[in-house]
């Protein structure tokens, strides 16, 4: 069954979580984190609830939680984004915070070279909005500027399980110049737009920096019980000429794909979501990496002698035969 990444608002499907700890986002400051530290709010995994888990300060909660405020004012936190980027929208997730969620929130953003201070100019992107218990709250952004930090205000106190800041990383073409870069990197703006199956792990981590931490840190399909093979489609950060490819099966030992191949296409200005017609047409894209054997827990580098690329492309399709797990994919090339 074909699957598309189209859940929730469009900005979730079309954006990258710039507040992802796995991509490098950092918890900078919180007015209070008595019950749960701010860093947990940036975790990539969905929030969990462990009924009988407590720590020295009380109930263990998977998110950021301040103590009950007994005076005027409200709590807030500051997060440094993984990379500067344009913000499309937010998800303020109060999962598992039922009797201790904030009744309202407000979100601001700033662009600073270092750490925000009292002189930092903050711009409101989301005015004060109501929040509810145990739910995702989606808010579209109101600016096309490039930001480096966000400030989440909660009124007056409480807990937020996850903050997702969906956006588009700033691609510095002048810095890239004529250098070879990873055109598929999430930090540059590459993103996954469709896949045949993603039952295990976190498919978004396929384009993340570094090597996988464990078998859950990558894209893995269920065991295929019918003819055919699994695949995943990536929209590159920018149009480019592919020079080499890296396919990493880190931690996949009894479940790595037997082989892989890569197809590619230049879809021009079609950089939004893919419709069914384009997904189906990907079966007929040009093959730039003929089928190659893979091995368990191995970095596979396919250089120019293996890659067939003579024209710029905007999208690639990684095919795996017949199924299995891939930790990381790198599409190395030059911007055009």
N, C-alpha and C positions, 0 to 999 in steps of 0.2 A: 504494500500500500504506500503510495507516495505521500510524503509528509512535507509541509511547509512551515517555516518559522513565522507564524502569523497570529500567535496568541496575544491577547490584551490589545492596547492601542498600537497604532502603526509605529510610534516612536520606539516601542519595545522591540518590534520585529526588525526595524531598520537601523537601530542604534546599537552601540557598544556600551557596556556598563563601565563608565569611566571611574566609578567608585569601587571597582573590584580590587580587593586586596591581592588577588592572584595576579593581577596585571601591574600592581605596584602602588595602588592608592594607599594613603596613610592617614591614620587617626592623629590629628594634630592637637586638639584641645577639647575639653568638655568642662562645663561649669561644675558638673557633679557626675560621678560614675560609681556611686556607693554600692549598688546592687549588681551591676554588670558593666564591664569596660566597653568603651567606645569601639575598640578594635573589633569586637565581635559583630558589630553592625555592618562591617564591610566584608564579611565572609562570603565566599562564592556559593557555598552550599545552602540549600533552604534551611530555615530555622527549625530546630527540633525542640521537643518538650520532654524532659525526663522527670517523671512524677516524683520520684523519691530522692532527687539529687539536691543537696543543700551545701552551702559553704558557710564561712564564718559570719557573713553578714545576712544570711537568710536563704531564700529560695534561689537556686541557680537558674538563671534565665539566659537564653541564647539570643543576645542582642545587647543594646545599650540601655541601661535603666538607672535613673537617678532616684535619690531618696524622696520621700514625701516633703514637699516644700511647706514650711510653716511661717513664711514671711512674704513680703512683696516680691515681685519679679518673676522670672521664669528661667528655665534651663536652655542652654544651646550647646552646639558642638560644631567644630570646624574640621573639615576633611580636605586633604590635598588629593586632587585627582591624579590618576595614574599618568596621564599626559594632558597637556593643554588641549582643549577642544571646544567645539560648539555644542551646547546642551539642547537636546530636543525635548526631554521630559524626565520626570522623576517617578519612582515607586517608593512610597513610604509604607513599609510593610509592618503591621502590628501583630503578625502571627504569634499566637500563644500568649499575647498580652491581653487578657480579658478584663480583669478588674484593676489593671495598673497601666493602661494605655493613656497617652496624652489626649485630651479632648480636641486639641487643635495644633496645627503646625504652620510655620512660615519658612520660606527658603530664599536665601540670598547667594550671590556669587561674586567673586572678585578675581582679578588677574594681577598677581604679584610675583616678583622674581624670587623672593625668599619666603620667609614666614610672615603671615599677616600680623599686624600690630594695631595699636590704637589709631594710627594714621591711615590705615587701609580703608579704601572707599568700597563699600559693599553696595551691590545693586540688587534690588528685590526682583526675583524671577517668579515667585509664587506668593501671592498675598495670603494672609491668614485664612486657612481652610480647616473645616472640621475633620476629625479623625474618628474612626470607630474601632471596636474591639476585634482582634483576630482577623484582619483583612488587609488586602493590598489596596493602596490608595494612589491612583495615577493622576499626575498633574503635568500638563504640557508646559513647556518653558515659554518665556515671552521675549527672548532676545536671540539675535544671531551672532553676538560677539563671541570671542574666544576667552575661555575662563580657565583658571588653574585651581581654584578652591571653591568650596561651597560651605555655607553656614546654615545648619538646620536648627531652627527655633522650635521648642515644644512648649506648649502653654497648658498648665504651669510646670508640669513635671511628668514623670512616667517612663515608659519603656517603648523603644522601637526595635523590632527584631532585625530588619534589614533596610538599608537605604541604597537604592539603585539610582544611578545618575546616567541616563541613556543619552548618548551623543555621538558626535563624529570627531575623532582625533584630528588635530591640526597637522596637515601634511606639509612639511617645509621643503618645497621643491628646490629652493636655492641651496639648502644644506645637503640635500641628496646629490645634486649635481649629476654627474655621469657615473656615480658610484653604483655598484651592485647592492641592492637592498632586498629585504624580504617583502615582496609585494603582497603577500597574504597575511602579514602580521596584524594582529588586533591592535597593536599600539600605533600602527600607521593608518588603520582604518579598514583593514580587511575584515570581512564578516561572512558567516555561513548563512546561506539563504534557503537551502533545502537539503533533504537527505532521505534515503530510503528507509532507514531505521536508526534509532539511537537509544536502544533499550537500557544500556548500562553506561555508567560514567557520566561525564559532562562534555557533550560534543563541542561546546564553545571553547574548551581548553585546547582543542586541536591547533588553534592559531596563537596560543599564548607563548610568552617568552620562556626560555629555559627548557629543561627536560621534565617529563612527567614525574610527579612525586610518588605515585603508586598506580595501581591498576584502575583506580577510579578517576584518574586525572588525564582523561583523554576521551576519544570517541570509540565506543564499542557497540556493535550490533548484537542482537540475539542470534542463536544458532539457526541458520537458514535451513528450512525443511522443504523447500521447493526450488525449482530450477531458477537460474539467474545468479545475480551477484548484487552486493550492496554498493552504495555510492553516496557521495556528499558533494554539494556544489558550493563553491566559495566565490564571492565577489571580491576581487582584488582591491587594494587600497587605491590604486590608480592604474590607468592603462600602461602597459609595459611590455618589454621584450623579455621573455623567459630565457635564462641562460643555464640554470641548473635547478635541481629539485632535491629536497631532503624528506625522507619518510622515516619516522622514528617509531619503532614498536616497543619502546621502553616499558618494562614490566609485563608485557603481554608475552607469555611463554607457552601456555597450552591453548591459547586462544588468539594467536596472531594470524593475520590473513596469509593464505598460501602465496598470493601474488597481488600485484597492483598494476594499474595503468592510469594515465592522466590524459584527459581531453581538455580542449580550451576553445574559447571563442571570443571575438570582439563584438560586444553588443552595443558599442558606441555610447550614446547618451542614456541608454536604458540602464540606469544605476539604481533604480528603486527595487521594489519587490518583484520577484519573478512570478508570472502567472503560469497556469498549467501548460499552455502552449510552449513557453520557453523551457520549462522543465522537461517536457517530452522531447523537445528539439535537441536537448543536451546529449541525447543518445547518438546524435549524428555530428557532434562537434569534431573538429580535427584532433587526431591523436598526436600529442606532443611527447608522450613517454609510452612507448610500446610496453606490453605486459612484461613485468620484471618479477623474479622470484624474491620473496621476503623471508627473513629469518626471525627467530624469537629474540626479543629484548635487544634489538640492534638498531644502530643508526645507519640508514641506507642513503648514501649520497650518489646521486645520478648526475654526472657532469655533462658537459656539452656534447660528448661523443654518444650519449644516450638520448639526449633531449632534442627533439625536432621542432625548432621554433624559428620561423622566418618572418613572422608578422606580429604586430602588437595584439595583446589580448586583454580583456577586462574580467573574464570569468574562467574558472577551471573546475573540472569535475574529476574528483579522485574516485576511481573504481577499485574495490577490493574484491578478491576472489577466494572463496565465495562469500565470506563473512569474517567477523573478528574485530580486533581492536588496533587502533593506531593512536599513538600518544601525541605526536606533533607532525605538522606538515609545513614545510618551508618552500615557497616559490620564489627563487632568487632571480632577480633581473634588473633591468634599468628602466626608469621612467621615460616615457615618450610624450 
